[in-house]
Amino acid sequence: MSDTYQAIYDAVRSRLHGCDVGQAIRDAAHLDASYAIEGIRQDFAAAAGEISAAGGEMRRPSVLYRPALSIDGDHWCALYGENLQDGVAGFGKSPAAAMTDFDVNWHKALHA
């Protein structure tokens, strides 16, 4: 050991004399994860907000099926399928409005 290292080593060893070194290391390495747990709780609550009101079992169709978004004139179109005749679509002035309309249309029955 170098002289400097030996002096530091001796000083630290004298400070730790009679203590539980393992506990000292655990205490020094202890991480407080409470802030992370709160962030995860908030993320989970936000994701739970995406659950539809239909019994609480099903997530929003726009979240599950991820329809394609495009601009159609002065509206946004959320389309799941090949075209408007064979798929499900929602329209709105914003992407969020189009997705909300898509969710409503997803649950509508076909008309005879």
Secondary structure as GFF3:
##gff-version 3
##sequence-region A 1 112
A	DSSP	alpha_helix	3	15	.	.	.	ID=ss1
A	DSSP	alpha_helix	21	29	.	.	.	ID=ss2
A	DSSP	alpha_helix	34	48	.	.	.	ID=ss3
A	DSSP	alpha_helix	61	65	.	.	.	ID=ss4
A	DSSP	beta_strand	68	72	.	.	.	ID=ss5
A	DSSP	beta_strand	75	80	.	.	.	ID=ss6
A	DSSP	beta_strand	88	92	.	.	.	ID=ss7
A	DSSP	alpha_helix	95	106	.	.	.	ID=ss8
###
